[in-house]
């Protein structure tokens, strides 16, 4: 069995490499005005450096956040099919099959990587080292709980976003702009006093559009 130092170094190298790659991709996307978001980048680089140096305190922190991310990612896999209409997903796939497939591949690769990090840092040698250092050890139940709670909260928010009186107003405003040949899905909504605005996706066979609407309550 590998020692805790070997495990920390291995996990640190992996996080450093992934973080550097992620920063490179982020810079490329910003330069080319491509939408991109990630949970790794500079944080993975910093954590990787400290783990490579054998920081058992960093191992405790990374274990907590990897458990949180793992619970969140797995929860998102469950609710993802219900976050937007199936018809919209089908049209998106027909229009952009490569990018759609790549997004799914990236999601599962990310889950696999987070699981690998968690599995290594939650291994017996690392937990023993944490115990000897006087740090908390064992399964980070709180982190898993927070990850699950986040997914539940997101599910409720997404359901509320497309149901209720405000969603109906937003869709009615969108209908005024593009007509009834499209179907509408609300993706964001903001309120400021009596002023309200929303972003929607309008879709029909072979076409997807993004639009914004606003109104006074």
C-alpha positions as CSV (number, residue, x, y, z in Angstrom):
1,X,0.0,0.0,0.0
2,X,1.3,3.5,-0.9
3,X,2.2,5.8,1.9
4,X,0.2,9.0,2.6
5,X,3.1,11.1,1.2
6,X,3.0,9.1,-2.1
7,X,-0.8,9.5,-2.3
8,X,-0.7,13.2,-1.6
9,X,2.0,13.7,-4.2
10,X,0.1,11.7,-6.8
11,X,-3.1,13.6,-6.2
12,X,-1.3,16.9,-6.1
13,X,0.4,16.3,-9.5
14,X,-3.0,15.4,-11.0
15,X,-4.7,18.5,-9.6
16,X,-1.8,20.7,-10.8
17,X,-2.0,19.3,-14.4
18,X,-5.8,19.6,-14.5
19,X,-5.7,23.1,-13.1
20,X,-3.1,24.3,-15.6
21,X,-5.1,22.7,-18.5
22,X,-8.3,24.3,-17.3
23,X,-6.7,27.7,-17.0
24,X,-5.5,27.4,-20.6
25,X,-8.9,26.4,-21.8
26,X,-10.5,29.3,-19.8
27,X,-8.1,31.8,-21.4
28,X,-8.8,30.5,-24.8
29,X,-12.5,30.7,-24.3
30,X,-12.3,34.3,-22.9
31,X,-10.1,35.3,-25.9
32,X,-12.5,33.9,-28.4
33,X,-15.6,35.0,-26.5
34,X,-16.8,31.5,-25.8
35,X,-18.9,30.7,-22.7
36,X,-17.0,28.6,-20.2
37,X,-17.2,27.8,-16.5
38,X,-15.3,25.4,-14.4
39,X,-14.7,24.4,-10.7
40,X,-11.0,23.7,-11.0
41,X,-8.6,26.3,-12.6
42,X,-6.4,28.3,-10.1
43,X,-7.8,26.5,-7.0
44,X,-6.7,23.1,-8.4
45,X,-3.2,24.5,-9.1
46,X,-2.8,25.9,-5.5
47,X,-4.2,22.7,-3.9
48,X,-2.0,20.6,-6.2
49,X,1.2,22.5,-5.1
50,X,0.4,22.1,-1.4
51,X,-0.5,18.4,-1.8
52,X,2.8,17.8,-3.6
53,X,4.5,19.3,-0.6
54,X,2.7,16.8,1.7
55,X,0.3,19.2,3.4
56,X,-2.1,17.0,5.3
57,X,-4.3,20.1,6.2
58,X,-4.7,20.7,2.5
59,X,-5.7,17.0,2.0
60,X,-8.5,17.5,4.6
61,X,-9.8,20.6,2.8
62,X,-9.6,19.0,-0.7
63,X,-11.3,15.8,0.6
64,X,-14.2,18.0,1.9
65,X,-14.6,19.9,-1.3
66,X,-14.2,16.8,-3.6
67,X,-16.9,15.1,-1.6
68,X,-19.1,18.2,-2.0
69,X,-18.5,18.4,-5.7
70,X,-19.0,14.6,-6.2
71,X,-22.4,14.8,-4.5
72,X,-23.3,17.9,-6.5
73,X,-22.2,16.4,-9.9
74,X,-23.9,13.1,-9.3
75,X,-27.1,14.9,-8.3
76,X,-26.9,17.1,-11.4
77,X,-26.6,14.0,-13.6
78,X,-30.0,12.9,-12.1
79,X,-31.8,16.2,-12.5
80,X,-30.1,17.3,-15.7
81,X,-32.7,15.6,-18.0
82,X,-35.4,17.5,-16.3
83,X,-33.8,21.0,-16.3
84,X,-35.1,21.8,-19.7
85,X,-37.8,20.3,-22.1
86,X,-36.7,17.1,-23.9
87,X,-37.8,18.7,-27.2
88,X,-35.3,21.5,-26.7
89,X,-32.5,19.0,-25.9
90,X,-33.3,17.1,-29.0
91,X,-33.2,20.2,-31.2
92,X,-29.9,21.3,-29.5
93,X,-28.4,17.9,-30.3
94,X,-29.5,18.0,-34.0
95,X,-28.1,21.5,-34.4
96,X,-24.8,21.0,-32.5
97,X,-24.2,17.2,-32.1
98,X,-20.4,17.5,-31.6
99,X,-20.5,20.2,-28.9
100,X,-23.5,18.4,-27.2
101,X,-21.6,15.1,-27.0
102,X,-18.4,16.8,-25.8
103,X,-20.3,18.5,-23.0
104,X,-21.6,15.2,-21.8
105,X,-18.1,13.6,-22.1
106,X,-16.6,16.5,-20.2
107,X,-19.2,16.1,-17.4
108,X,-18.5,12.5,-16.9
109,X,-14.7,13.0,-17.1
110,X,-15.0,15.7,-14.4
111,X,-17.1,13.3,-12.2
112,X,-14.5,10.6,-12.7
113,X,-11.6,12.9,-11.8
114,X,-13.3,14.2,-8.7
115,X,-14.1,10.7,-7.6
116,X,-10.5,9.6,-8.2
117,X,-9.2,12.6,-6.1
118,X,-11.7,11.8,-3.3
119,X,-10.9,8.1,-3.3
120,X,-7.2,8.8,-3.0
121,X,-7.5,11.4,-0.3
122,X,-10.1,9.4,1.7
123,X,-7.9,6.3,1.6
124,X,-6.7,4.7,4.9
125,X,-3.1,6.0,4.9
126,X,-4.2,9.6,4.4
127,X,-6.9,9.3,7.1
128,X,-4.4,7.7,9.5
129,X,-2.0,10.6,8.8
130,X,-4.8,13.1,9.5
131,X,-5.6,11.4,12.8
132,X,-1.9,11.4,13.8
133,X,-1.8,15.1,13.0
134,X,-4.8,15.8,15.3
135,X,-7.1,16.6,12.4
136,X,-10.6,15.4,11.8
137,X,-10.9,12.2,9.8
138,X,-13.5,9.9,8.3
139,X,-16.2,10.2,5.7
140,X,-17.1,14.0,5.3
141,X,-20.8,13.5,5.7
142,X,-21.4,17.2,6.0
143,X,-19.8,17.8,2.6
144,X,-22.0,15.1,1.0
145,X,-25.0,16.7,2.7
146,X,-24.2,20.2,1.4
147,X,-23.7,18.8,-2.1
148,X,-27.1,17.1,-2.0
149,X,-28.8,20.1,-0.5
150,X,-27.4,22.3,-3.3
151,X,-28.9,20.0,-5.9
152,X,-32.3,20.0,-4.2
153,X,-32.2,23.8,-4.0
154,X,-31.3,24.0,-7.7
155,X,-34.1,21.6,-8.6
156,X,-36.6,23.8,-6.7
157,X,-35.3,27.0,-8.3
158,X,-35.4,25.6,-11.8
159,X,-39.0,24.4,-11.3
160,X,-40.1,27.7,-9.9
161,X,-38.4,29.5,-12.8
162,X,-40.7,28.0,-15.4
163,X,-43.8,27.8,-13.3
164,X,-46.0,30.4,-11.7
165,X,-47.2,33.9,-12.7
166,X,-43.8,35.5,-13.4
167,X,-42.9,32.7,-15.8
168,X,-46.2,33.1,-17.6
169,X,-45.6,36.9,-17.9
170,X,-42.1,36.3,-19.3
171,X,-43.4,33.8,-21.9
172,X,-46.3,36.1,-22.9
173,X,-43.7,38.9,-23.5
174,X,-41.6,36.6,-25.5
175,X,-44.7,35.6,-27.5
176,X,-45.2,39.2,-28.4
177,X,-41.7,39.4,-29.8
178,X,-41.4,36.1,-31.8
179,X,-45.0,34.8,-32.1
180,X,-46.5,31.4,-31.4
181,X,-44.4,29.4,-33.9
182,X,-41.9,29.0,-31.0
183,X,-42.0,27.3,-27.7
184,X,-40.4,29.1,-24.7
185,X,-38.2,28.1,-21.8
186,X,-37.2,30.5,-19.1
187,X,-33.5,30.3,-18.2
188,X,-33.0,33.3,-15.9
189,X,-35.1,35.9,-14.1
190,X,-34.2,39.1,-12.2
191,X,-36.2,41.5,-10.0
192,X,-35.4,45.0,-8.8
193,X,-38.2,46.8,-7.1
194,X,-41.2,46.8,-9.5
195,X,-38.9,46.1,-12.5
196,X,-38.5,42.5,-13.7
197,X,-36.5,40.9,-16.5
198,X,-36.0,37.5,-17.9
199,X,-34.0,35.5,-20.4
200,X,-35.6,32.8,-22.4
201,X,-34.8,30.2,-25.0
202,X,-37.2,30.2,-28.0
203,X,-37.1,27.0,-29.9
204,X,-38.8,25.2,-32.8
205,X,-37.7,22.5,-35.2
206,X,-34.3,23.4,-36.6
207,X,-33.9,26.7,-34.8
208,X,-33.0,28.0,-31.3
209,X,-32.9,31.7,-30.3
210,X,-32.1,33.5,-27.0
211,X,-34.0,36.6,-26.1
212,X,-34.7,38.9,-23.2
213,X,-37.9,40.5,-21.9
214,X,-38.7,43.0,-19.3
215,X,-41.8,44.4,-17.6
216,X,-43.0,46.4,-14.6
217,X,-45.0,44.6,-12.0
